[in-house]
Amino acid sequence: MKTPATFYHAGCPVCVEAERQIADALDPTRYDVELVHLGEHADRIAAAEAAGVKSVPAIVINGAPFHINFGAPISALKS
């Protein structure tokens, strides 16, 4: 069984670079990576917050959030 990994981002240059370097580097035979653009899928913001995501880009692996760089706070993505 693959380990779930959810990469949350907002499409900004910092997020896109983090996605390219971090999410793409995960071994697809070990990780089931889901990419979530919170700017396009605002309905997923609550799930990101529930997982402990405070800013994007961030990746959640096995329920533990890892904040890669500070691109934008989650609060900035809410309408």
Summary of the structure (lengths in Angstrom):
residues: 79
radius of gyration: 11.5
end to end distance: 36.6
largest distance: 36.7
contacts: 229
relative contact order: 0.27
helix: 32%
strand: 39%
